[in-house]
Amino acid sequence: YNGYEAWANFLHLIRAIMLETYSIDGLAEDRNGKPRPSMISDNSKRILLIDDDRHLLDLYQSYLEGQGYFCSQVSDVAWAFTHLQMSHYHLVLTDFQMPVMNGIQVRKNFANGNNDVCPPFLLITGSLSQEIRRQALESGFVAVLRKPHNLIELGDIISSILKNSCGLFGNERYLKREQAHP
């Protein structure tokens, strides 16, 4: 873990807070107050990307923002918890195999610290076994995706999760928390 990684994670956190604090309309104007074209729509869903592979994070973020989502990325689990505490997300996409703790442990620890109030989690892993899939689904993940996968498949799964997320256990309380903090 080097200085660059720490700064990158910090800047992604600041970006997430700025996007949440300021309205999309305010961000979509130039300095003369004229509308600036944006690929991100004003009803965009917010996605937190957690993976220790920076290249994969950049790829996911680039693709998903092109699909109209707001994305924040972190390559360190501690920063993931900071993001989840300081900002609101409609979905968390996490890798399974990471230093310090795996993706299943990330979701369990966040849910336990927030009375099971959390956004839906999607697990992505290159080492998918029936046991990992079972553990993930039992611990509250809404889907598990095997690496390698194509980005269209990822986008389809995310779209489906976000369309159906209001009924997930704990997510309705998370969304109410989000609405209380516009």
Wavefront OBJ file of the C-alpha trace (Angstrom):
o trace
v 0.000 0.000 0.000
v 1.690 3.201 -1.126
v 1.083 6.943 -1.012
v -0.518 6.945 -4.456
v -3.135 4.394 -3.375
v -3.990 6.422 -0.277
v -4.425 9.621 -2.298
v -6.465 7.845 -4.961
v -8.819 6.418 -2.334
v -9.106 9.817 -0.640
v -9.917 11.575 -3.911
v -12.586 9.004 -4.752
v -14.170 9.626 -1.338
v -14.163 13.405 -1.884
v -15.733 12.894 -5.330
v -18.482 10.727 -3.826
v -19.255 13.313 -1.159
v -19.265 16.154 -3.707
v -21.630 14.287 -6.028
v -23.950 13.633 -3.112
v -23.751 17.145 -1.661
v -24.306 19.155 -4.814
v -27.253 18.658 -7.103
v -26.691 17.122 -10.490
v -28.164 20.239 -12.066
v -25.486 22.357 -10.392
v -22.763 20.081 -11.678
v -24.160 20.072 -15.204
v -23.750 23.822 -15.799
v -20.754 25.639 -17.162
v -19.424 28.800 -15.517
v -21.919 30.905 -17.529
v -24.862 28.917 -16.169
v -25.569 27.174 -19.461
v -26.396 23.462 -19.385
v -23.422 21.230 -20.027
v -24.077 17.879 -21.714
v -23.572 14.991 -19.354
v -23.619 11.245 -19.812
v -24.884 10.903 -16.253
v -28.628 11.309 -15.857
v -30.210 13.121 -12.939
v -31.828 9.966 -11.613
v -28.602 7.978 -11.542
v -28.020 5.256 -9.032
v -24.854 5.304 -6.956
v -22.576 2.249 -6.969
v -19.562 1.581 -4.743
v -16.893 -0.591 -6.408
v -14.523 -2.487 -4.079
v -11.572 -4.446 -5.481
v -7.829 -4.547 -4.886
v -7.249 -4.554 -8.671
v -7.108 -0.873 -9.742
v -7.276 -1.710 -13.453
v -10.494 -3.651 -12.979
v -11.954 -0.813 -10.877
v -11.166 1.671 -13.646
v -12.730 -0.627 -16.249
v -15.908 -1.126 -14.200
v -16.209 2.576 -13.415
v -15.701 3.631 -17.019
v -18.294 1.166 -18.302
v -20.906 1.786 -15.595
v -20.645 5.574 -15.780
v -21.128 5.240 -19.528
v -24.376 3.420 -18.651
v -25.495 6.378 -16.520
v -24.508 5.294 -13.009
v -22.447 7.277 -10.499
v -19.521 5.141 -9.344
v -17.002 5.457 -6.554
v -14.129 3.033 -6.310
v -11.916 1.867 -3.469
v -9.042 -0.589 -3.453
v -8.816 -0.855 0.319
v -11.395 -2.308 2.706
v -10.923 0.450 5.309
v -11.803 3.036 2.666
v -14.842 0.978 1.694
v -16.213 1.280 5.233
v -15.456 5.016 5.193
v -17.399 5.413 1.939
v -20.335 3.419 3.250
v -20.495 5.507 6.422
v -20.058 8.902 4.750
v -22.098 8.480 1.576
v -25.132 6.553 0.345
v -25.076 3.862 -2.310
v -27.797 1.979 -4.138
v -25.467 -0.983 -4.750
v -22.084 -2.256 -3.599
v -20.068 -4.393 -6.000
v -17.214 -6.172 -4.236
v -14.522 -8.657 -5.126
v -14.317 -11.802 -3.017
v -10.570 -12.272 -2.666
v -8.875 -9.186 -1.187
v -6.216 -8.471 1.428
v -7.369 -8.013 5.041
v -10.874 -9.468 4.553
v -12.881 -11.030 1.769
v -16.006 -9.552 0.183
v -18.380 -11.698 2.246
v -16.729 -10.447 5.442
v -17.031 -6.843 4.198
v -20.801 -7.197 3.831
v -21.222 -9.027 7.134
v -19.175 -6.437 9.042
v -21.001 -3.498 7.474
v -24.439 -5.054 8.068
v -23.585 -5.974 11.673
v -22.388 -2.441 12.395
v -25.574 -0.931 10.934
v -28.306 -3.204 12.324
v -28.576 -5.020 8.975
v -29.349 -1.741 7.204
v -27.321 -1.728 4.011
v -27.606 -1.480 0.244
v -27.652 -4.615 -1.893
v -24.275 -6.267 -2.419
v -23.059 -8.042 -5.583
v -20.072 -10.406 -5.210
v -17.599 -10.885 -8.057
v -15.001 -13.618 -7.813
v -12.547 -15.583 -9.884
v -12.599 -18.455 -7.407
v -16.295 -19.316 -7.393
v -17.204 -22.566 -5.724
v -20.576 -23.807 -4.539
v -19.452 -23.073 -0.969
v -18.537 -19.456 -1.732
v -21.834 -18.973 -3.585
v -23.782 -20.491 -0.676
v -21.960 -18.336 1.913
v -22.483 -15.185 -0.137
v -26.210 -15.712 -0.671
v -26.766 -16.754 2.967
v -24.952 -13.640 4.187
v -27.181 -11.313 2.167
v -25.610 -10.912 -1.266
v -28.220 -10.522 -3.983
v -26.062 -12.049 -6.714
v -22.693 -13.690 -7.353
v -20.841 -13.280 -10.653
v -17.838 -15.318 -11.780
v -14.745 -13.684 -13.280
v -14.024 -13.413 -16.090
v -17.304 -11.986 -17.338
v -18.268 -9.499 -19.972
v -19.327 -5.981 -19.093
v -22.749 -6.333 -20.726
v -23.526 -9.264 -18.413
v -22.386 -7.178 -15.434
v -24.562 -4.253 -16.574
v -27.600 -6.500 -16.989
v -27.187 -7.954 -13.491
v -26.748 -4.494 -11.947
v -29.790 -3.150 -13.779
v -31.881 -6.074 -12.562
v -30.678 -5.680 -8.957
v -31.413 -1.958 -8.916
v -34.893 -2.424 -10.360
v -35.739 -4.954 -7.641
v -33.735 -3.635 -4.673
v -36.497 -1.945 -2.637
v -37.866 -5.251 -1.374
v -34.559 -6.643 -0.142
v -34.160 -7.267 3.571
v -32.753 -4.215 5.258
v -32.555 -2.208 2.035
v -35.859 -0.412 2.586
v -34.489 0.963 5.876
v -31.258 1.954 4.114
v -33.236 3.816 1.447
v -35.270 5.615 4.145
v -31.983 6.628 5.775
v -30.851 7.954 2.393
v -34.049 9.956 1.911
v -33.598 11.520 5.353
v -30.151 12.782 4.217
v -30.785 14.277 0.743
l 1 2 3 4 5 6 7 8 9 10 11 12 13 14 15 16 17 18 19 20 21 22 23 24 25 26 27 28 29 30 31 32 33 34 35 36 37 38 39 40 41 42 43 44 45 46 47 48 49 50 51 52 53 54 55 56 57 58 59 60 61 62 63 64 65 66 67 68 69 70 71 72 73 74 75 76 77 78 79 80 81 82 83 84 85 86 87 88 89 90 91 92 93 94 95 96 97 98 99 100 101 102 103 104 105 106 107 108 109 110 111 112 113 114 115 116 117 118 119 120 121 122 123 124 125 126 127 128 129 130 131 132 133 134 135 136 137 138 139 140 141 142 143 144 145 146 147 148 149 150 151 152 153 154 155 156 157 158 159 160 161 162 163 164 165 166 167 168 169 170 171 172 173 174 175 176 177 178 179 180 181 182
